[in-house]
């Protein structure tokens, strides 16, 4: 046999039913042939286009015949399969192996592929399930595919065994009917011969017969010769009947052996069905385990992605927390700046009051240094200038108050929008919390804490801003009241100056120098106010930036909500599909239970038919044993008298002999 270890060819196997197996390597195909799964009459091909007989491949070694006791040949088979057929007594008695080179193909009984009873039920070895591993290693197939192939082979084996059992039953019934007909014909022939022999004996033993004439003597001699011939023929028929009885007995024995083989085949069918059910259960368990592993892997991947996303969100929240802490520190510094600003405003109010008092004193000194008319004129001009300055200052303070009120309203609107966005975000987080796991709930709780912290900081900033605006409003009111009081005082002093005619002016130059110093201080105070306004504008910009960030976060959460809704929508078809698959599996299980019940009924019917056939064979054997083969030696008492010679008529075979 050729070396198959270095053979890299792959083969496809097509059996008699048209089912195709493969691809399988040459070594695997050789293993199948040794197991009896590749028989003569099957076809093999490398490309599924050009097929050749399996026995034509030398590597398979399907080149052995079994010679039975009658000289006929069965085969060809693989050597191991043929040896197992002979060992299990599946072949005819006296079977021996003959190689194809020495076999006379004219004596072949029937091709092996069509003789299911010879090479499948009785002689084929059981399928070696462990060989699937070696075959799978040679063909590089996975375990589930090998199990599917093995199940297909078992199904074909079961179908062949069932067909074989039915064929055996039909053949046994046909043989039984033929044997019964032959036995009935033999009984009829023996009865006819016995009647004729009895007639001849009565004619020969009749003492009252008259003397025979020469013609009658010749007839008597002819009758004696016919009688002798009949006796010889009866003896031949008796020997033939004995030989036929022996042949029938051997045939009955052979039928019993075939029935035993059929019973063994039925047991093999039951075992193969159990193996089929076990393999189906194993395959279903493996497929279920694979599906569970795939689902578990998908869940782990989703969990890993969700964990990464949560980590990123947690990092963003930590960054947000750090930024809120920084803003809180900035708010605390702004609060300190507001306190400083309040102190500075109080100082500025005092300086303005001092400046008004100094201006008033200068006007009084100027009126005293000049004449009453010039003093009155200058006092009026000073009063007009002071009044214009006071009105302009009041107008500036009103404008500033209106601007501050507008900024406060804008900030309040921004805070309301931020609060509304935070509420919407909180609602979205609460909606997402119902669907997300505990980590998302914890993250939402942290986010709510941070939002509460932000809301506290914003509320505190709002309170500080309101306090600042209230203090500024009080300062403006106090400044307005001071201006009105100063105007009233100036009018009173103007009236008093009209009554005065002179006064001391020694400290005029000292007060003018102090006034110049106060103007420098007023300029520095104005610079401080400008810086504070810039700081306030910076805080406003930061609040706007914070608002934009909150809007962006709201958009991100809305996108996350949409994604979660999409995932829920995607999970709904999977749930429905799972339900459909569950219902389909239940239907398949019910059908399998019905199929098992049907197979059990068929098995019971097969056993009943087997018992009936055995009973018929036993009845035929008993009837064959009771069959009388020997003729009676003499007449019985009370037998009817022999018929007259004239009533005797020679049978056709006697007339032909004469």
ABEGO torsion letter per residue (X at the ends): XBBAAABABBBBBBBAAGBBBOBBBAAAAAAAAAAGABBBGBBBBAAGABBBBAAABAAAGBABBBBBAAGBBBOBBBAAAAAAAAAAGABBBGBBBBBAAABBAAABABBAAABAAAAAAAABBBBBAAAAAAAAAAAGBBAAAAAAAAAAAAAAAAAAAAAAAAAAAAAAAAAAAAAAAAAAAAAAAAAAAAAAAAAAAAAAABAABBBBBAAAAAAAAAAAAAAAAAAAAAAAAAAAAAAAAAAAAAAAAAAAAAAAAAAAAAAAAAAAAAAAAAAAAAAAAAAAAAAAAAAAAAAAAAAAAAAAAAAAAAAAAAAAAAAAAAAAAAAAAAAAAAAAAAAAAAAAAAAAAAAAAAAAAAAAAAAAABBAAAAAAAAAAAAAAAAAAAAAAAAAAAAAAAAAAAAAAAAAAAAAAAAAAAAAAAAAAAAAAAABBAAAAAAAAAAAAAAAAAAAAAAAAAAAAAAAAAAAAAAAAAAAAAAAAAAAAAAAAAAAAAABABEBAAAAAAAAAAAAAAAAAAAAAAAAAAAAAAAAAAAAAAAAAAAAAAAAAAAAAAAAAAAAAAAAAAAAAAAAAAAAAAAAAAAAAAAAAAAAAAAAAAAAAAAAAAAAAAAAAAAAAAAAAABBABBBABBBBGBBBBBBAAABBBBAAAAAAX
